[in-house]
Amino acid sequence: MSYLNPSDAVAQQENLARQIFDELRTKTFDGVGITRVSYGEGEQTARNIVANVAKQLGMTVEDDPAGNVYMTLKGRDPQAKPVVIGSHIDSVAQGGNFDGAAGVVSGLIACAGLIKAGIKPLRDIKVMGIRAEESAWFGVSYIGSRSALGTLPSNSLENAKRSDTGRTLSDHMRSAGCNPDRIRDGHVFLPPKSLESYIEVHIEQGPVLEEAEIPVAVVTGIRGNRRLPNATCNGEYSHCGGVPRSHRRDAVIATAELVSFLDCVWEECEATDKDFAFTVGKFFTDQEWHAMTKISGRVEFSLDMRSLDNNFVESMVDRVKKKVEEISERRGVSFNLGNVTKADPGVMDISIKGEMIEGAEVLGIPYIQLASGASHDAAAFAAAGVPTQMLFIRNANGSHNPDEAMRISDFMEATRLLTWWLSNKL
């Protein structure tokens, strides 16, 4: 009987990968894009699709109290710590087919390659389909992964409400057949110290790989963030023609000055190779009060600041507070920044990162090293102390939109690298 190496074996699984992606697209298409609402029908459909594939491959399937699905290729030593290969199965509304799902499918295809090659790993390989990663639905990130790791604040179960229904997280969990009471009681399905490592394959959600014409990136870290979800600036409504500049209390101009200040900081950071990014995702006046001929008396806005340097992004919160005090005094307005939420940077495991680089070079896969500007479940695992590593796949047209355009050939290269690591480094 001739030996089939894992790289060749996984290459033979390309048709299976295409079939899974096609089924996911067909069954969760909303008429415009892909919608897999957290603890909704589309997410459950995605869970069932990947679970059925795992069963056909002979893998065991189980769900935890949060509804995360685990598809396990059993190893030779049941006492050895398992490795988790995971990503999320939910999506934003009218999103793309590959965000999140690519990582789950990659884990399944890697396991299919090992099975085809006749390789039984030393330790269990758990492919994890993770619920509710997208914060768009409940305003809380990493719900599924943090529930499994025991790091989700218990008050999120009742305080977090889904954006489209207003119902609580615990209510939606129950409707999806999950058990929020066990989460509330402190049940930890995946004790962090019980895990060997966590690996997440994900599409890149920016243009770097596409512009570099490179299929794969080994991720160097995940940016932490500080967010002001509900900030306001209050000035004074008045006639736009009758009030001179010196007497205006213009909330739009004041808020725009803050935005301009942050853009200058970003420009300075780029000049000194300091990692930083900010986004004002919401910026609007009150539609019941605004008019073309009115000076705006109120602006509502949000602010997202990110960096690989946790101390720096924390210091930016203080700089913003200081800046709004200065603007307020000079322009006669008042800012209310609201609550500040935080997520610390996700640190990649230096040993696993080196092994992935070694694998890419052995296999002849073109790659670069790249920081992740977006947040991922990998950050929750890293924060819990689990050795963590990510791989990015080239993806045209960005993400969180229907035009995600991951090439299947690039997906297979990343999965070939993942399979090499599973067969050589565990």
C-alpha positions as CSV (number, residue, x, y, z in Angstrom):
1,M,0.0,0.0,0.0
2,S,1.6,3.3,-1.1
3,Y,1.9,6.1,1.4
4,L,0.0,9.3,0.7
5,N,1.5,12.3,2.3
6,P,-0.8,14.8,4.1
7,S,-0.1,17.6,1.6
8,D,-1.3,15.5,-1.3
9,A,-4.1,14.0,0.7
10,V,-5.5,17.4,1.6
11,A,-5.2,18.6,-2.0
12,Q,-7.6,15.9,-2.9
13,Q,-10.3,17.5,-0.6
14,E,-10.8,20.6,-2.8
15,N,-14.1,19.4,-4.2
16,L,-15.4,18.7,-0.7
17,A,-14.4,22.3,0.3
18,R,-16.2,23.7,-2.7
19,Q,-19.3,21.6,-1.8
20,I,-19.4,22.9,1.8
21,F,-19.0,26.5,0.7
22,D,-21.7,26.1,-2.0
23,E,-24.1,24.6,0.5
24,L,-23.4,27.3,3.1
25,R,-24.0,30.0,0.4
26,T,-27.2,28.4,-1.0
27,K,-28.8,27.8,2.4
28,T,-28.0,31.1,4.1
29,F,-28.4,33.5,1.2
30,D,-30.8,36.3,2.1
31,G,-31.4,37.7,-1.4
32,V,-28.5,40.1,-1.3
33,G,-25.7,38.5,0.7
34,I,-25.2,36.0,3.5
35,T,-27.0,36.4,6.8
36,R,-26.3,34.0,9.7
37,V,-27.8,35.8,12.7
38,S,-26.2,35.0,16.1
39,Y,-28.5,32.4,17.7
40,G,-30.7,32.6,14.6
41,E,-31.8,30.4,11.8
42,G,-28.8,31.0,9.5
43,E,-26.2,30.3,12.2
44,Q,-28.1,27.1,13.1
45,T,-28.1,26.1,9.5
46,A,-24.4,26.6,9.2
47,R,-23.9,24.5,12.3
48,N,-25.9,21.7,10.9
49,I,-24.0,21.7,7.6
50,V,-20.5,21.5,9.1
51,A,-21.7,18.9,11.7
52,N,-23.1,16.7,9.0
53,V,-19.8,16.8,7.1
54,A,-17.9,15.9,10.2
55,K,-20.2,12.9,10.8
56,Q,-19.6,11.7,7.2
57,L,-15.9,11.9,7.9
58,G,-16.3,9.7,11.0
59,M,-15.6,12.5,13.5
60,T,-17.5,12.8,16.7
61,V,-19.9,15.7,17.2
62,E,-21.1,17.5,20.3
63,D,-22.4,20.9,21.4
64,D,-21.7,22.8,24.6
65,P,-24.2,24.9,26.6
66,A,-23.6,27.9,24.5
67,G,-24.3,26.0,21.3
68,N,-20.7,25.9,20.0
69,V,-20.2,22.7,18.0
70,Y,-17.1,20.5,18.4
71,M,-16.2,18.1,15.6
72,T,-13.4,15.8,16.9
73,L,-10.9,13.7,15.1
74,K,-9.8,11.3,17.9
75,G,-6.1,11.1,18.7
76,R,-4.0,8.1,19.9
77,D,-3.6,9.4,23.4
78,P,-6.8,10.4,25.1
79,Q,-4.9,12.0,28.0
80,A,-3.1,14.4,25.7
81,K,-4.4,18.0,25.6
82,P,-6.4,18.6,22.5
83,V,-5.8,21.3,19.9
84,V,-8.7,23.4,18.8
85,I,-9.1,24.6,15.2
86,G,-11.9,27.1,15.2
87,S,-13.7,30.1,13.9
88,H,-17.3,31.5,13.9
89,I,-20.3,30.4,12.0
90,D,-22.4,33.6,12.4
91,S,-22.2,36.6,10.1
92,V,-23.2,40.2,9.9
93,A,-26.4,41.0,8.0
94,Q,-25.9,40.8,4.2
95,G,-22.3,39.7,4.7
96,G,-20.1,37.3,2.7
97,N,-19.8,33.6,2.6
98,F,-16.2,33.2,3.9
99,D,-15.9,35.4,7.0
100,G,-15.7,32.9,9.9
101,A,-16.9,29.9,7.9
102,A,-13.6,29.5,6.1
103,G,-11.8,28.7,9.3
104,V,-14.3,26.0,10.3
105,V,-14.2,24.5,6.8
106,S,-10.4,24.6,6.8
107,G,-10.3,22.6,10.0
108,L,-12.6,20.0,8.5
109,I,-10.7,19.8,5.3
110,A,-7.4,19.4,7.2
111,C,-8.9,16.5,9.2
112,A,-10.2,15.0,6.0
113,G,-6.7,15.1,4.6
114,L,-5.3,13.4,7.7
115,I,-7.9,10.7,7.5
116,K,-7.2,10.2,3.8
117,A,-3.5,9.9,4.5
118,G,-4.2,7.3,7.2
119,I,-2.7,9.5,9.9
120,K,-4.1,9.3,13.4
121,P,-2.8,12.3,15.4
122,L,-1.3,12.0,18.9
123,R,-3.9,14.2,20.4
124,D,-7.5,15.0,19.6
125,I,-8.1,17.7,17.0
126,K,-11.3,19.6,17.8
127,V,-12.8,21.6,15.0
128,M,-14.9,24.2,16.7
129,G,-17.8,26.1,15.0
130,I,-18.2,29.1,17.3
131,R,-21.5,30.9,18.0
132,A,-22.1,34.7,18.1
133,E,-18.6,36.2,17.4
134,E,-20.1,39.2,15.6
135,S,-20.8,42.0,18.0
136,A,-23.2,43.5,15.6
137,W,-26.1,41.4,17.0
138,F,-25.7,41.6,20.8
139,G,-23.2,44.5,21.2
140,V,-20.9,41.9,22.9
141,S,-18.0,40.2,21.1
142,Y,-16.8,36.6,21.4
143,I,-20.0,35.3,23.1
144,G,-19.5,31.7,22.0
145,S,-15.8,31.4,22.7
146,R,-15.9,33.3,26.0
147,S,-18.8,31.2,27.1
148,A,-16.8,28.0,26.4
149,L,-13.7,29.4,28.1
150,G,-15.6,30.7,31.2
151,T,-14.7,34.3,30.6
152,L,-18.0,35.8,29.4
153,P,-19.4,38.1,32.1
154,S,-22.6,36.4,33.4
155,N,-24.5,39.7,33.3
156,S,-24.2,39.6,29.5
157,L,-26.8,36.9,29.4
158,E,-29.6,39.3,30.5
159,N,-28.1,42.7,29.7
160,A,-27.2,42.0,26.1
161,K,-30.1,42.3,23.7
162,R,-30.2,41.3,20.1
163,S,-30.4,44.3,17.8
164,D,-33.2,43.0,15.6
165,T,-35.5,41.6,18.3
166,G,-34.7,43.3,21.6
167,R,-34.8,39.9,23.3
168,T,-32.0,39.0,25.7
169,L,-29.0,36.8,24.9
170,S,-30.3,34.1,27.4
171,D,-33.7,34.1,25.7
172,H,-32.2,33.6,22.3
173,M,-29.9,30.9,23.6
174,R,-32.8,29.0,25.0
175,S,-34.7,29.3,21.7
176,A,-31.7,27.8,19.9
177,G,-31.7,24.8,22.2
178,C,-28.8,26.0,24.4
179,N,-28.5,26.1,28.1
180,P,-27.7,29.6,29.4
181,D,-28.3,28.5,33.0
182,R,-25.2,26.3,32.9
183,I,-23.2,29.3,31.7
184,R,-24.6,31.5,34.4
185,D,-23.7,28.8,37.0
186,G,-20.1,29.0,36.0
187,H,-19.8,25.8,33.9
188,V,-16.6,25.9,31.9
189,F,-16.7,23.6,28.9
190,L,-13.2,24.4,27.7
191,P,-10.9,25.0,30.7
192,P,-8.1,27.0,29.1
193,K,-5.4,25.0,30.8
194,S,-6.8,21.8,29.3
195,L,-6.0,22.9,25.8
196,E,-2.8,22.5,23.9
197,S,-3.4,25.3,21.5
198,Y,-6.0,27.2,19.4
199,I,-5.5,27.8,15.7
200,E,-7.8,30.0,13.6
201,V,-7.7,30.3,9.8
202,H,-9.6,33.4,8.6
203,I,-9.9,35.5,5.5
204,E,-8.0,38.8,5.6
205,Q,-10.5,41.6,5.9
206,G,-8.3,44.2,4.3
207,P,-6.4,44.6,1.1
208,V,-2.8,43.8,2.0
209,L,-2.5,40.3,0.7
210,E,-4.5,41.1,-2.4
211,E,-2.2,44.1,-3.3
212,A,0.9,42.0,-2.4
213,E,-0.3,39.1,-4.6
214,I,0.4,36.7,-1.7
215,P,-2.0,33.9,-0.8
216,V,-1.3,33.5,2.9
217,A,-0.2,35.5,6.0
218,V,1.1,34.3,9.3
219,V,-0.5,36.6,11.8
220,T,1.7,38.4,14.2
221,G,-0.9,39.7,16.7
222,I,-4.5,41.0,17.0
223,R,-5.0,44.6,17.8
224,G,-6.7,45.5,21.1
225,N,-9.3,48.2,21.1
226,R,-10.9,50.9,23.2
227,R,-14.4,51.9,22.1
228,L,-16.7,54.7,22.8
229,P,-20.0,53.2,21.5
230,N,-22.3,56.1,22.4
231,A,-20.6,59.5,22.6
232,T,-22.2,62.8,22.2
233,C,-21.3,66.5,21.8
234,N,-23.8,69.1,22.8
235,G,-23.7,72.7,21.6
236,E,-26.5,75.1,20.8
237,Y,-29.0,75.2,17.9
238,S,-29.1,78.6,16.2
239,H,-29.6,80.4,12.9
240,C,-26.8,79.6,10.5
241,G,-26.7,83.1,9.1
242,G,-27.2,85.2,12.2
243,V,-24.5,84.0,14.5
244,P,-20.9,84.9,13.9
245,R,-18.1,82.3,14.2
246,S,-17.0,83.7,17.6
247,H,-20.4,83.1,19.1
248,R,-21.2,79.7,17.6
249,R,-21.5,76.6,19.8
250,D,-21.4,74.2,16.8
251,A,-21.4,70.5,17.8
252,V,-20.5,69.4,14.3
253,I,-17.4,71.6,14.0
254,A,-16.4,70.6,17.6
255,T,-16.7,66.9,16.9
256,A,-15.0,67.2,13.5
257,E,-12.1,68.9,15.3
258,L,-11.7,65.8,17.5
259,V,-11.8,63.5,14.4
260,S,-9.2,65.7,12.7
261,F,-7.0,65.5,15.8
262,L,-7.2,61.7,15.8
263,D,-6.3,61.6,12.1
264,C,-3.2,63.7,12.8
265,V,-2.2,61.2,15.6
266,W,-2.6,58.4,13.1
267,E,-0.5,60.1,10.5
268,E,2.2,60.6,13.2
269,C,2.0,57.0,14.1
270,E,2.5,55.9,10.5
271,A,5.6,58.1,10.2
272,T,7.1,56.4,13.3
273,D,5.9,52.8,12.6
274,K,3.6,52.9,15.6
275,D,0.7,50.6,15.2
276,F,-2.6,52.5,15.5
277,A,-6.0,52.9,13.7
278,F,-9.2,54.7,14.6
279,T,-12.7,54.7,13.1
280,V,-15.7,57.0,13.6
281,G,-18.4,54.5,12.6
282,K,-21.3,56.7,13.6
283,F,-21.5,60.5,13.2
284,F,-24.9,62.1,12.9
285,T,-27.1,65.0,14.0
286,D,-30.6,64.7,15.4
287,Q,-33.0,64.3,12.5
288,E,-35.9,65.8,14.5
289,W,-33.9,69.0,15.1
290,H,-31.4,69.4,12.2
291,A,-31.9,71.5,9.2
292,M,-29.8,73.0,6.4
293,T,-30.0,76.5,7.9
294,K,-29.4,75.5,11.6
295,I,-26.2,75.4,13.5
296,S,-26.2,71.9,14.9
297,G,-26.6,71.7,18.7
298,R,-26.0,67.9,19.1
299,V,-23.9,65.2,17.5
300,E,-24.0,61.5,18.4
301,F,-20.9,59.5,17.4
302,S,-18.9,56.4,18.1
303,L,-15.1,55.9,18.3
304,D,-13.1,52.8,17.8
305,M,-9.3,53.0,18.5
306,R,-7.0,50.0,18.0
307,S,-3.3,49.1,18.5
308,L,-1.1,46.1,19.1
309,D,0.3,48.2,21.9
310,N,-2.1,47.9,24.9
311,N,-0.5,50.8,26.8
312,F,-0.6,53.0,23.8
313,V,-4.3,52.5,23.0
314,E,-5.1,53.0,26.7
315,S,-3.2,56.2,26.7
316,M,-5.2,57.3,23.6
317,V,-8.4,57.3,25.8
318,D,-6.7,59.8,28.1
319,R,-5.6,61.9,25.1
320,V,-9.2,62.0,23.8
321,K,-10.5,63.0,27.2
322,K,-7.9,65.8,27.4
323,K,-8.7,66.9,23.8
324,V,-12.4,67.2,24.3
325,E,-11.9,69.2,27.5
326,E,-9.8,71.7,25.5
327,I,-12.3,71.8,22.6
328,S,-15.2,72.2,25.0
329,E,-13.7,75.2,26.7
330,R,-12.7,76.9,23.5
331,R,-15.9,76.2,21.5
332,G,-18.5,76.4,24.3
333,V,-19.7,72.8,23.9
334,S,-19.8,69.8,26.1
335,F,-18.9,66.2,25.4
336,N,-20.2,63.1,27.0
337,L,-18.0,60.2,26.0
338,G,-20.2,57.5,27.7
339,N,-18.9,54.1,28.6
340,V,-15.5,53.0,27.3
341,T,-15.3,49.3,26.4
342,K,-12.0,47.5,26.0
343,A,-10.4,44.4,24.5
344,D,-6.7,43.8,25.1
345,P,-4.5,42.7,22.1
346,G,-4.3,39.1,21.2
347,V,-0.7,37.8,21.5
348,M,0.3,35.1,19.1
349,D,2.4,32.2,20.4
350,I,5.9,32.8,19.3
351,S,6.7,29.0,18.9
352,I,3.6,28.2,16.8
353,K,4.2,31.3,14.7
354,G,7.7,30.1,14.0
355,E,6.5,26.6,13.1
356,M,3.9,28.1,10.7
357,I,6.6,30.1,9.0
358,E,8.8,27.0,8.8
359,G,5.9,25.1,7.2
360,A,5.2,27.8,4.6
361,E,8.9,27.7,3.6
362,V,9.0,23.9,3.5
363,L,5.8,23.7,1.4
364,G,6.9,26.6,-0.9
365,I,3.8,28.7,0.0
366,P,4.3,32.4,-0.5
367,Y,3.5,34.2,2.7
368,I,4.0,37.4,4.6
369,Q,3.7,38.2,8.3
370,L,0.8,40.5,9.1
371,A,-1.0,42.0,12.1
372,S,-4.7,41.6,12.4
373,G,-6.6,44.9,12.6
374,A,-9.9,43.1,13.1
375,S,-11.0,41.2,16.2
376,H,-11.3,37.4,16.2
377,D,-12.2,34.6,18.6
378,A,-8.5,33.9,18.7
379,A,-8.2,37.0,20.9
380,A,-10.5,35.4,23.5
381,F,-8.4,32.2,23.5
382,A,-5.1,34.2,23.8
383,A,-6.5,36.3,26.6
384,A,-7.4,33.2,28.5
385,G,-3.8,31.9,28.3
386,V,-4.2,29.4,25.5
387,P,-1.3,29.3,23.0
388,T,-2.8,30.8,19.9
389,Q,-2.0,31.4,16.3
390,M,-3.9,32.7,13.2
391,L,-3.4,32.3,9.5
392,F,-4.9,34.7,7.0
393,I,-6.2,33.9,3.5
394,R,-6.1,36.4,0.7
395,N,-9.6,37.8,0.0
396,A,-10.5,40.5,-2.5
397,N,-13.2,43.2,-1.9
398,G,-12.9,43.3,1.9
399,S,-15.3,41.6,4.3
400,H,-18.7,42.1,6.0
401,N,-20.2,42.6,2.5
402,P,-21.6,40.2,-0.1
403,D,-18.6,40.6,-2.4
404,E,-16.0,38.7,-0.4
405,A,-13.9,36.9,-3.0
406,M,-11.6,34.3,-1.4
407,R,-10.0,32.1,-4.0
408,I,-10.4,28.4,-3.4
409,S,-6.7,27.9,-4.4
410,D,-5.6,30.3,-1.6
411,F,-7.9,28.6,0.8
412,M,-6.3,25.2,-0.1
413,E,-2.8,26.7,0.4
414,A,-3.7,27.9,3.9
415,T,-5.3,24.5,4.7
416,R,-2.2,22.7,3.3
417,L,-0.1,24.7,5.8
418,L,-2.5,23.9,8.6
419,T,-2.4,20.2,7.8
420,W,1.4,20.3,7.6
421,W,1.5,21.8,11.1
422,L,-1.0,19.2,12.5
423,S,1.0,16.3,11.1
424,N,4.5,17.6,12.0
425,K,4.3,19.7,15.1
426,L,1.7,18.1,17.5
